[in-house]
Amino acid sequence: MASNKIQFRSIHELKDPALNNKLAQKEFQEEIPVEDFLGDAEKNGSSTSRRDFLKLLGFSTAAVTLAACEAPVIKTIPYVVKPHEIIPGIPNYYASTYFDGFDFASVLVKTREGRPIKIEPNPVAGDLGKTSARAQASVLSLYDNDKVKQPKFEGKDETFDKVDSYIIKGLEEANAAGKRIVLLSHSFASPTFKKLFSEFKAKYPTAELVTYDAYPYAAALDAAQEVFGTRALPVYDLRGTELVVSFQADFLGDYNGGGLESSYAAARKPGPNMLRHIQVESNMSLTGANADSRVRLKPSLVNKTLVEVYNAIVGGGTSDKTASEIAKELQTKGNKAVVFADGSKGAQVLAHLINQKLASTAFTGKANLLKEFDKARFEEFLGWVNAGQVGVLIANNVDPIYSYHKGEDFKKSLTKVPYVIAIADKKNEMYKAAKAVIPVANWLESWGDIEPQTGVYSLMQPTIQKIYKSRQIEESLLVWKNGKNNAANNYYDYLKANATSLLGGTSFNKALYNGFNTSANATALSYAGGNAAQAVAELGGFKASDLELVLYTKTAMGDGTQANNPWLQELPDPITRMSWDNYLTISPKDAERLGIENDLNARMQLDGSIVNLTVNGVTIKDVPVFIQPGQAEGSVGLALGYGKKNSGATADTGVNAYPLFDGSNLVVSNVKLEKTGEDHEFAGIQLQNTLMGRYEIAKEVPLADFLNVAFDDEHKGWNKPLEYHTISGALPARKIDLWDAFDDTDGPHFNMSIDLNSCTGCGSCIIACQAENNVPVVGKEEIRMSRDMYWLRIDRYYSSRQKVEVYEGLKEGMAVPELYGTAFGDGGALNHPADNPDVIFQPVMCQHCNHAPCETVCPVAATSHGSQGQNHMAYNRCIGTRYCANNCPYKVRRFNWFTYNLNDKFDFNMNNDLGRMVLNPDVVVRTRGVMEKCSLCIQMTQTTILEAKKENRIVKDGEFQTACSKACTTGSIQFGDMNDKGSEVRKLYAGNRRYYLLEEIGTKPNVFYHTKVRNRVEK
């Protein structure tokens, strides 16, 4: 039974039904700009230019054959004395801890010949070992060429010895004068660091440790302090939960410190007890995009609804229809329900009190110890500075001038501090304000320990020698405490001694090998208070206005710590599918009312209006506006973490929204927009590919149908196998061949399973693929030209819940917006598909077809079928005709328009020797003029086979992995051998939700999908 939903990828597809045809016609229209890099007749002294020659030759892309003759010869230098643990060509893995002040993960670091090249999840760490896109990309931040490379004094290069002498002098002066010595650091849940600081304070009694975070979780911590009596965030587990209701909380993102994706996906397994997810929000968040039912309201109304739900739960009742329905569902599920809320302290307090009333089992009683900001303490510190009471300020890789909403005032107040020392990685505002600067060591260069939550102790170890003259804060404290050149200044020895005392019977080496260990820390949270009346009053005191702003963090950028990471800047936002930008999101109706436009130009590139945004008297100039389906009317959204000046060329992207964030309240009112009359050029990845317009791409089914209707029912089947009518009767599509079938019984035959029900769109698989396969960054201009190089993309589809058969209206010639002018949606009050659409995320890579259309059209046999089911690419045979890309129905092949490495036009990590250290030597760096695409990580599968051969055994299920399947935080992507009868992928193949993408065209892919199930009653 085909779905009767409208699926669209942008508003422009709704306005123009013929848009896909236009895109398809333009996809291969533009020729490669040969003249830009081949020169002309005048330069080469010939009467016939190379361009004319290539025209006569017939292929403009044959320029590659000329360029290929100029490949440089690079000679290798062998080891003089080979390190014992390094075998050339064989990777080493080290357990460590990713922590940069904002994000945490227990990880395995893959190194090759002594350099880290890839971050992997640590399987023993469970949910704390899952790697986000930012964790995956953090390895590139190690090789950032824009780092501060050595100590500085008064802006000039200096030695550690002289800088330390200056700092020790300042510490002694401040201590003698009774002035405060302040170490201003990000949250740092390290027991050894805290022990070391206590010893530092013993020597300098006026020393104070003050925590400052750009994104401080102040409201959440204040609420936890009030409700639990402990200043720590609660840890939740959704595995036994059947209903989650979220008010403005992006709990699949950075809410509560993150980490709920795995348990959420486990609870969403289709079945009678499948988790139901209701989201009440203003912005279309990543979490809201995954919801079964999404209620879009402006922030003031979200607050009102939360209060009404609380009243209904505690027995006060409510007349609000939406709140009444939500409360009824919560009461029905009882302790199997949980409520999350964000935006302010009051919202979080009410959510905790609702969960207490429900006795929610999702609340584990464990504490998340990673966030330590105390707003009162920080404001006390500001008072010390303004009063001239601070003699020495040491800023540990924090920059309040950029991220504090009164950053300019803070900058001025620093003139009252005699000694300002910055431990910094970039030449940012704190760097410029400091007299002495010490480069901070990257986490991959550092020793350390972290207690991320109750009962967990995680160790960090360096996986490479320090690339520059950098030093971690602990090493500096030892020097300043013990004096220069003291034998006790070795932080490894100090850490080992303290860790041994914390580990009980586990040896330090064993704990280091594990990376993730148990801890004696038994911090437990229990409900001990909570002033509901005060919380209700706070939410009621939020002044509604015509427009209200929601501040949020993006999946890729977070708080902006890794803003100079080009992998993250280029990673498309999962909702908008835009890269290289932050922007104001606005609803289609508000955009129309305010005269704000998003238009496609003749090249199908998106241009949008630019506004000056003013919030309570603070103005951010030149903010681009993106019209976002699903945005609540009366609300706008803006991402934090962008617009970092003096932090590298890549970081200076977008606008800085921190001046609008007071550190506690993510929702603010009194918002005004003023059009500048200028347009912004967006770099989007949404309209490049032309899959839409074919038979069902992203399938979905209501839970009731999934449970009660046979998938292959003749009339109501929701996933009926595709059949063709032949002279012999109806036959399954996969039983009909135009070509002889490949013999796939000898050795492994690889298949990949992708479950649309558990894919949240987080993007960690994309970055993992980019790191593993040396996928280049092409920059905003090339993304805008539809020339991204991703081997894996996550298509985002909107779908409307309309009540009419789409094809009938189209036959009558109705325009799309008119056709869907009827009421549809959860509440029946919507009148346009873009108002509150459903969202489906669909990872798409090369489908490795058994009857691949690309293979039949390649004139030089550069692409061919492997015996293990993979579609291969021989780059040195490819001449760049692009026939294969034209013939690929999935649009997963990429053409190298340029040389992306060692090319100043693409000045990213591949354009400098340091950045190129991240490259995987097992995967060739492709040259200009060839086609490339997903290989199902053939280097990984072959390594697994060889390892098993050496050990004289068969490959166990689960050993075969690809970069994307390893990185998937929810287990949505599974990879394995179909010839292994006990393999998980073979079991998934037998599921009744399984279907193939574009099965009707007969390509017989080796990648299959599982229908998304929505847990709601369709109206």
MOZIVEN-V53300 format. One record per residue. N is the residue number from 0. SS is DSSP state (helix for helix, strand for strand, loop for the rest). Layout:
N	SS
N	SS
This chain:
0	loop
1	loop
2	loop
3	loop
4	loop
5	loop
6	strand
7	strand
8	loop
9	loop
10	helix
11	helix
12	helix
13	helix
14	helix
15	loop
16	loop
17	loop
18	helix
19	helix
20	helix
21	helix
22	helix
23	helix
24	helix
25	helix
26	loop
27	loop
28	loop
29	loop
30	loop
31	loop
32	loop
33	loop
34	helix
35	helix
36	helix
37	helix
38	loop
39	loop
40	helix
41	helix
42	helix
43	helix
44	loop
45	loop
46	loop
47	loop
48	loop
49	helix
50	helix
51	helix
52	helix
53	helix
54	helix
55	helix
56	helix
57	loop
58	loop
59	helix
60	helix
61	helix
62	helix
63	helix
64	helix
65	helix
66	helix
67	helix
68	helix
69	helix
70	loop
71	loop
72	loop
73	loop
74	loop
75	loop
76	loop
77	loop
78	loop
79	loop
80	loop
81	loop
82	loop
83	loop
84	loop
85	loop
86	loop
87	loop
88	loop
89	loop
90	loop
91	strand
92	strand
93	strand
94	strand
95	strand
96	strand
97	strand
98	strand
99	loop
100	loop
101	loop
102	loop
103	strand
104	strand
105	strand
106	strand
107	strand
108	strand
109	strand
110	strand
111	strand
112	loop
113	loop
114	strand
115	strand
116	strand
117	strand
118	strand
119	strand
120	strand
121	loop
122	helix
123	helix
124	helix
125	helix
126	helix
127	helix
128	helix
129	loop
130	loop
131	loop
132	helix
133	helix
134	helix
135	helix
136	helix
137	helix
138	helix
139	helix
140	helix
141	helix
142	loop
143	loop
144	loop
145	loop
146	loop
147	loop
148	loop
149	loop
150	loop
151	strand
152	strand
153	loop
154	loop
155	strand
156	strand
157	loop
158	loop
159	helix
160	helix
161	helix
162	helix
163	helix
164	helix
165	helix
166	helix
167	helix
168	helix
169	helix
170	helix
171	helix
172	helix
173	helix
174	helix
175	helix
176	helix
177	loop
178	loop
179	strand
180	strand
181	strand
182	strand
183	strand
184	strand
185	loop
186	loop
187	loop
188	loop
189	loop
190	helix
191	helix
192	helix
193	helix
194	helix
195	helix
196	helix
197	helix
198	helix
199	helix
200	helix
201	helix
202	helix
203	loop
204	loop
205	loop
206	strand
207	strand
208	strand
209	strand
210	strand
211	loop
212	loop
213	loop
214	loop
215	loop
216	loop
217	helix
218	helix
219	helix
220	helix
221	helix
222	helix
223	helix
224	helix
225	helix
226	helix
227	helix
228	loop
229	loop
230	loop
231	loop
232	strand
233	strand
234	strand
235	strand
236	loop
237	loop
238	loop
239	loop
240	loop
241	loop
242	strand
243	strand
244	strand
245	strand
246	strand
247	loop
248	loop
249	loop
250	loop
251	loop
252	loop
253	loop
254	helix
255	helix
256	helix
257	loop
258	loop
259	loop
260	helix
261	helix
262	helix
263	helix
264	helix
265	helix
266	helix
267	loop
268	loop
269	loop
270	loop
271	loop
272	loop
273	loop
274	loop
275	strand
276	strand
277	strand
278	strand
279	strand
280	strand
281	loop
282	loop
283	loop
284	loop
285	helix
286	helix
287	helix
288	helix
289	loop
290	loop
291	loop
292	strand
293	strand
294	strand
295	strand
296	loop
297	loop
298	helix
299	helix
300	helix
301	helix
302	helix
303	helix
304	helix
305	helix
306	helix
307	helix
308	helix
309	helix
310	helix
311	helix
312	helix
313	helix
314	loop
315	loop
316	loop
317	loop
318	loop
319	loop
320	helix
321	helix
322	helix
323	helix
324	helix
325	helix
326	helix
327	helix
328	helix
329	helix
330	helix
331	helix
332	helix
333	helix
334	helix
335	helix
336	strand
337	strand
338	strand
339	strand
340	strand
341	loop
342	loop
343	loop
344	helix
345	helix
346	helix
347	helix
348	helix
349	helix
350	helix
351	helix
352	helix
353	helix
354	helix
355	helix
356	helix
357	helix
358	loop
359	loop
360	loop
361	loop
362	strand
363	strand
364	strand
365	strand
366	strand
367	strand
368	loop
369	loop
370	loop
371	loop
372	loop
373	loop
374	helix
375	helix
376	helix
377	helix
378	helix
379	helix
380	helix
381	helix
382	helix
383	helix
384	helix
385	helix
386	loop
387	loop
388	loop
389	strand
390	strand
391	strand
392	strand
393	strand
394	strand
395	strand
396	loop
397	loop
398	loop
399	helix
400	helix
401	helix
402	helix
403	loop
404	loop
405	loop
406	helix
407	helix
408	helix
409	helix
410	helix
411	helix
412	helix
413	helix
414	helix
415	helix
416	loop
417	loop
418	strand
419	strand
420	strand
421	strand
422	strand
423	strand
424	loop
425	loop
426	loop
427	loop
428	helix
429	helix
430	helix
431	helix
432	helix
433	loop
434	loop
435	strand
436	strand
437	strand
438	strand
439	loop
440	loop
441	loop
442	helix
443	helix
444	helix
445	loop
446	loop
447	strand
448	strand
449	strand
450	loop
451	loop
452	strand
453	loop
454	loop
455	strand
456	strand
457	strand
458	strand
459	strand
460	loop
461	loop
462	loop
463	loop
464	loop
465	loop
466	loop
467	loop
468	loop
469	loop
470	loop
471	loop
472	helix
473	helix
474	helix
475	helix
476	helix
477	helix
478	helix
479	helix
480	helix
481	helix
482	loop
483	loop
484	loop
485	loop
486	helix
487	helix
488	helix
489	loop
490	helix
491	helix
492	helix
493	helix
494	helix
495	helix
496	helix
497	helix
498	helix
499	helix
500	helix
501	helix
502	loop
503	loop
504	loop
505	loop
506	loop
507	helix
508	helix
509	helix
510	helix
511	helix
512	helix
513	helix
514	loop
515	strand
516	strand
517	strand
518	loop
519	loop
520	loop
521	loop
522	loop
523	strand
524	loop
525	loop
526	loop
527	loop
528	loop
529	loop
530	loop
531	helix
532	helix
533	helix
534	helix
535	helix
536	helix
537	helix
538	helix
539	helix
540	loop
541	loop
542	loop
543	loop
544	loop
545	loop
546	loop
547	strand
548	strand
549	strand
550	strand
551	strand
552	loop
553	loop
554	loop
555	loop
556	loop
557	loop
558	loop
559	loop
560	loop
561	loop
562	loop
563	loop
564	loop
565	helix
566	helix
567	helix
568	helix
569	helix
570	loop
571	loop
572	loop
573	loop
574	loop
575	loop
576	loop
577	strand
578	strand
579	loop
580	loop
581	loop
582	loop
583	strand
584	strand
585	strand
586	loop
587	helix
588	helix
589	helix
590	helix
591	helix
592	helix
593	helix
594	loop
595	loop
596	loop
597	strand
598	strand
599	strand
600	loop
601	loop
602	loop
603	loop
604	loop
605	strand
606	strand
607	strand
608	strand
609	strand
610	strand
611	strand
612	strand
613	strand
614	strand
615	loop
616	loop
617	strand
618	strand
619	strand
620	strand
621	strand
622	strand
623	strand
624	strand
625	strand
626	strand
627	loop
628	loop
629	loop
630	loop
631	loop
632	loop
633	loop
634	strand
635	strand
636	strand
637	strand
638	strand
639	loop
640	loop
641	loop
642	loop
643	loop
644	loop
645	loop
646	loop
647	loop
648	loop
649	loop
650	loop
651	loop
652	loop
653	loop
654	loop
655	loop
656	loop
657	helix
658	helix
659	helix
660	loop
661	loop
662	loop
663	loop
664	loop
665	loop
666	strand
667	strand
668	loop
669	loop
670	strand
671	strand
672	strand
673	strand
674	strand
675	strand
676	strand
677	strand
678	strand
679	strand
680	strand
681	loop
682	strand
683	strand
684	loop
685	loop
686	loop
687	loop
688	loop
689	loop
690	loop
691	loop
692	loop
693	loop
694	loop
695	loop
696	loop
697	loop
698	loop
699	strand
700	strand
701	strand
702	helix
703	helix
704	helix
705	helix
706	helix
707	helix
708	loop
709	loop
710	loop
711	loop
712	loop
713	loop
714	loop
715	loop
716	loop
717	loop
718	loop
719	loop
720	loop
721	loop
722	strand
723	strand
724	strand
725	strand
726	loop
727	loop
728	strand
729	strand
730	strand
731	strand
732	helix
733	helix
734	helix
735	loop
736	loop
737	loop
738	loop
739	loop
740	loop
741	loop
742	loop
743	loop
744	loop
745	loop
746	loop
747	loop
748	loop
749	strand
750	strand
751	strand
752	strand
753	strand
754	strand
755	loop
756	loop
757	loop
758	loop
759	loop
760	loop
761	loop
762	loop
763	helix
764	helix
765	helix
766	helix
767	helix
768	helix
769	helix
770	helix
771	helix
772	loop
773	loop
774	loop
775	loop
776	loop
777	loop
778	helix
779	helix
780	helix
781	helix
782	helix
783	helix
784	loop
785	loop
786	loop
787	loop
788	loop
789	loop
790	loop
791	loop
792	strand
793	strand
794	strand
795	strand
796	strand
797	strand
798	strand
799	loop
800	loop
801	loop
802	loop
803	loop
804	loop
805	helix
806	helix
807	helix
808	helix
809	helix
810	helix
811	loop
812	loop
813	loop
814	loop
815	helix
816	helix
817	helix
818	helix
819	loop
820	loop
821	loop
822	loop
823	strand
824	loop
825	loop
826	loop
827	loop
828	loop
829	strand
830	loop
831	loop
832	loop
833	loop
834	loop
835	loop
836	loop
837	strand
838	strand
839	strand
840	strand
841	strand
842	strand
843	strand
844	loop
845	loop
846	loop
847	loop
848	loop
849	loop
850	loop
851	loop
852	helix
853	helix
854	helix
855	helix
856	helix
857	loop
858	loop
859	loop
860	loop
861	loop
862	strand
863	strand
864	strand
865	loop
866	loop
867	loop
868	loop
869	loop
870	strand
871	strand
872	strand
873	loop
874	loop
875	loop
876	loop
877	loop
878	loop
879	loop
880	loop
881	loop
882	helix
883	helix
884	helix
885	helix
886	helix
887	loop
888	loop
889	loop
890	loop
891	loop
892	loop
893	strand
894	strand
895	loop
896	loop
897	loop
898	loop
899	loop
900	loop
901	loop
902	loop
903	helix
904	helix
905	helix
906	loop
907	loop
908	helix
909	helix
910	helix
911	loop
912	loop
913	loop
914	helix
915	helix
916	helix
917	helix
918	loop
919	loop
920	loop
921	loop
922	loop
923	loop
924	loop
925	loop
926	loop
927	loop
928	loop
929	loop
930	strand
931	strand
932	loop
933	loop
934	loop
935	loop
936	loop
937	helix
938	helix
939	helix
940	helix
941	helix
942	helix
943	helix
944	helix
945	helix
946	helix
947	helix
948	helix
949	helix
950	loop
951	loop
952	loop
953	loop
954	loop
955	loop
956	loop
957	loop
958	loop
959	loop
960	loop
961	loop
962	helix
963	helix
964	helix
965	helix
966	helix
967	loop
968	loop
969	loop
970	loop
971	loop
972	strand
973	strand
974	strand
975	strand
976	strand
977	loop
978	loop
979	loop
980	loop
981	loop
982	loop
983	helix
984	helix
985	helix
986	helix
987	helix
988	helix
989	loop
990	loop
991	loop
992	loop
993	strand
994	strand
995	loop
996	loop
997	loop
998	helix
999	helix
1000	helix
1001	loop
1002	loop
1003	loop
1004	loop
1005	loop
1006	strand
1007	strand
1008	strand
1009	strand
1010	loop
1011	strand
1012	strand
1013	strand
1014	loop
1015	loop
1016	loop
1017	loop
1018	loop
